[in-house]
Amino acid sequence: MGISRRYMLLGMAASACGRQLAKRYQGWLYVASGSERCVTVADLAEFRRMSAIPLPQAPDFLFASETRVFAASREGAALFEIDPVQARLVGRIGLQGMPETARLLPDGVTALILTDAPPAILVVDLAKRRVAARLPLPAAPADMDVSGKMAAVTFPSRNEVARIEVPLLKTTGITDVGAACGPVRFRKDGKLILAGATAARQIVTLDAQSGALLARLPVPIAPARFCFNGDGGQMFVSGEGADVVAIVSPYQSEVGETIIAGRTPGAMAVSDARNLLFVTNPGSGDLTILDIDTRHLSASVHVGEDPGEVLLTPDGEYALVVDRRSGNVSVVRITTVLDHKVRAKPLFTVFATAADARSAIIVPYTRG
């Protein structure tokens, strides 16, 4: 059954206390479930699960391209294409490798897929459902990022960061950084590569053009996750080792400071409109909200047992926290939690998706 019709709640109160009705975001939340081998679809105008799309193999992460949603499956070594209007599986692209991550190229219909077993980079034509090119890699990769016509890939076992020209898939250089790196991102202008050396507790920076090693920035944690603000002037880093988030200034190549961010900071998201950093805390089941300007705590909300990803609706009204174990989605109305007159910070609502939630994305309603 399709789900293209619009759903709108007009009479539901924002809470039992009778607060002003909250505007709802007109879009879908897709959640990949490993244990149930499906992608669930929830309507964010009603905050409820609408359907589940069964897949042949378990999905690991999701991404969207124009009017399609894609589920990458390591078990199936494939991309599964989902039509969001009909809410059903409509295609499969075999990858000949287990997908680690994906990045869309500027045309919006070509994806760069990083795989292991065997390690490779694939150029995938999503419209034609085919692998257009493949570059074998010398070792198991950890992460990849793309900026313009260049990709950066980390190889922890070799202490290397490779620079690869896309979509030609030509290796332009490999830098031995002397430490095993995992996460990697380009600075917003594409001129600098930032890689997280987990064991060394460093952020390594490279010149994107030449590959020259520029700096080693010490951080008090094992860097695992990177998150930028909108202008790219601040990069937030979380990882094991301390209950803090490190703030890196990519254009100055320095670590500005570290701030307490709840217990065991995990996934992050930035609201540029409100200048807030949202951090999930798997150790305590909380969502910590920090004011980026003041570096102070704005609010903390208990959201469940095992919070994973945090997503912000594009209208800036809600934060959605997906529990990895249960698949329950905790909905936080941002205006309410920032209201200092409200002592308790209640959830707006909670709705179920599916257990073993591995990835989630927000997609606007498809018109047509």
N, C-alpha and C positions, 0 to 999 in steps of 0.2 A: 504494500500500500504506500503511495506517495505521501510526502509531508510538505508539499509546496504551499499549502494555504497558510495564511497568517493567523497567529494566535495572539490574542491580547487580553490581559486580565484588566477589567475596568472597575470591578467592584471589590477587589481584595484589599484589605487594610494592610499597611506596611508592618504592623505588629499588633499584638493584643492590647497595647497601650493606646492605640488609635492615633498614631502619628500620621502626618501627611502622606498621601499615596506617593509611591516612588515610581518614577518612569522606568520602564523595562527596556532592555536592549533587544532589538529586533534581529535575532540571529540564533544560530545553533551552536551547541557545544558537542564536539565529537571526542569520545574517549576510547582509547584502545585497551581492550581487556585481554591479558595473556591467558588466564585460566579458562575463560569462556570462549576464546577464539572468535572474538567479534569486535565490532566497533559500535558503541552505543551512541544514540543521537538524543540530545535533550534540547528542549525549546527554552531559550532564555527569556522569552516573554512570559512564560508560565513557571519557569524553574521546575521542570519535571521531565523525566525520561519519556521519550516518545516511541522509540523503537530500537531494535538491535539488528545489526547487519552481520550475519554469520560469514566467516571466512574459512577457507580450507586449512590455513595454518595460523598460528597465533601472531598478531601484529605487535611490533615493538615500538614504532614511533610513527607519527602522523605529520603530514605537511599538505598544504593546499596550493593549487596552481590554477589560476583563473576560476573556472566553474567546476573544478573537480577536486576531490579529496583523495589523497594517496596514503595507504597504509603500508609501511615497509615491514617485511617479515624476515627475521633471520632463519626461523625454522623452515620457511618455504623458499628462501633465497629469491625473493620476488617483491615487486610492488603490486599492490592490489588497488585498482581504480574504483572509486565510489562516486556515483552520481548523486549529489545532494538533493536534487529535486525529487527523484524517484526513490531515494534512500535504499539503494541496492548496489550490489557489486556488478560492475559492467565490463571489467577488463583485468588482465594480468600481464605483467611484464617480468619475464625471467631475467635474473641478474647474474647467474653463474658465480655467485659469491654471497656471503652473508652481510647485509647492509649494516653499517655502523652509524652513518649520518648522511644527510642530504642537504644540498644548497641549491636554490634556484638561480639560474643565470639571468642576466638583465632582461632577456626577451620574455621571461615569465612562463615559458612552455618547455624549457630545457632544464634538466636537473643534472647536477653533478653528484654522483653517489659514491661514497667511500665504502669499500667492502674489505672484509678479511675472509680467510678460508675459501679461496685464496685471496691475498691482498691485492687490491687494484683500485683504480679510479675509473668510473664509467660515466660517459656522456649519454644521457637518456633523453630521447625525443618523446616527451609525454603525449603529444598529440598523435604521433604515429605508433606509439606503444612499442618502441624498439630501442635497443642499445646501439647508438650510432658510432661509438668509439670506446676503446678500452686501453688503459695503460697499466701494465703489471707493476707492482710496487716491490721493493727489495726486502721488506719486512712488514710485520703486522703494524698497521697504523693505529693511532689513538684518537686523533681528531683532525678536522679539516675546516678551513674557512675560505671564503672566496671574496675577492674585491676586484671589480672590473674584469680584466683578462688574466688575473693571477689567482692561483690557489696556493695555500700553505698547508702542509701536512706534517704531523709530528710522528716520529718513530722512537718510542721510549727505549726499546732494546738496543738501539744504535746511538742514542743521545743526539739525534739529528732532527733538523727541520728542513723539509724540502720545499722549493718554490717551483710551481708548475704552471706553464702557460695554458690557458683554456680559451676556446674549446679544442685547440689543437692537441692538447695533452702532450706537451713537450716539456721535459724537465730542464729548467733553466739554471738550477743550482741547488746544492745541498750544503748545509752548515752544520758542523759538529759543535754543539753548544756545551758539551762537557757535562751534561746532566740529562736525566730522563724527563722528557716533557710530555704532558698530556693535553690539556685544553689549549687551543690556539685561536686568536682573533686578530684581524687587521684593525688598525686605527681607522677612524672614519674616513680619513682622506686617502687611505690605501697606501701610505708611504712607510708605515711601520708595522711590524709583526710583533705581537705579544704572545708569549708562550708560558705556560705554567709548569715550572719544574717542581714536581710534587715533593719528592724526597728531600731535595735541596732547599725547599721553602723559599723559592725565588720566582720572580717574574723576569723572564729573559726577553730582551728586546732586540730585534734585528732590523736592519735597513731592508725594506722590501725589494728595492731595485738590485742591490749588490749582494744581499745576504750577509753583510758584515755584522758581527756581534757588537752591539752598541752598549748595553748595560745589563747588569744583574741587580735587580731590585729585591732586597730581602723583605719577606713578609713573615708574620708570626704564625702562619698556618700553612698547611699543605694545600696549595691552590688547586681547586677542583672545578669551580664554576665561575664564569665571568658574566657580568651584566653591565651594559653601558647606559648612560643617560642619553637623551635625545640628540644633543649636539656632539656627543662623543668625547666631551672634555673630561669626563670622570668614568672610571671603570671600577666596578665593585667586585670584590673577590671573596668567595667563601670556600671553606674547606675544613678538614679536621685539624685539631690542635688547640683551639681556643674558641670561646664563645664570642667571636668578633667577626666583623666584615672589614677587610682592608680596602682603602680607597686609593686608587692609583690615578695619577694625572698623566695620561699618555703623551700629551704634547710637551710636558716638562720632563718626562721620563723620571718620575719620582713617586714614592709612596707618601701621600699626604698625611694620612693618619689612619688609625683603626678605631672602630666604634663597637661598643657592646651591642649585640643584635639578638638577644634571647639565647636560649640554650641550643647548642649544636646548629648554627645557621646552615641552611641548605639552599633550596631554590630561591631565586630572586626575580623581581620585576620592578620596573620604574614607572611611576606616573609623572610625566613631564608637566602636565597641566597643573598638578598639585605639588610638584617637586617633592615626591615621597618615594621612599624605597620600601618595598614589601619583601619580607624575608620569612620563609617557613622554618619552623623549629621542630624537626622530627623527634628530638629528645624530650620535648615537653608537650607536643601536640598543639603548639600555638602558632599564630601569625603575628610577627612583630612588624610594626609600621614606624619608620624613622623619617624625621624631617631632614632632608638633604642639606638645606642651608644651615640649620642650627646644629646638626648632628645629634639631636636629642630624640628621645622616644616620644612618638605621637600617640601610639595606642598599642595594646596587645590584646589579641582575641584568641580564646581557645577554640580550635577548629577540628579536633578529632585525635585519633590515636597515632596515625602515621602520615602526616601531611607531606605530599610530594610537590607537584607543580603548583605555582600560583599564576593565574592569568587575570588580566585586567580587561574589562569590557571596553571597547574603543570609545564609548561615550564617557568614560571616566567615572561611572557611577558605582561599579561593583568590582570587588576582588573575589575570584573564585579559587578555592583551594581544594585540590583533588586528593582524597585519602588513597594512598597506594594500595593498602590492604583491602579495604572494603569497597572502594570506588565511590563512596559518598562524597558529594560536593558541598562544601560549606560556602554559603554566600554571605559576603560581608558588604553591607551598604556603607560606602566610604564616608559619606556625609555624617551618618549617624555615629560611627566610631570616633570621628574627630570632634564630635560635640562634647566639650568638657563639662557640660551640665549633666550629661548622662554618665553616672559613675560606673555602672556595670557596662561592659561592652558586649551586648548580645549579638548572636548571629541573626541575620535577616531571615534566613531559612536554610534548610539542608534537604538535598534530594539525592536519590540513589542513581548510580549508573551501572557499573559492573565491577566485580572483584578483580584484584591484581591489575589495577589501573597503571599503565606504563607510559602513556602520553596523552595529551589533550590539546585541542586547538579550538579557537572560536572562529566561526565562519558566518558572515552576514547572510540574511535571507537571500536566496537566489530569485531574481525576478524573471518573469517570462512565462 
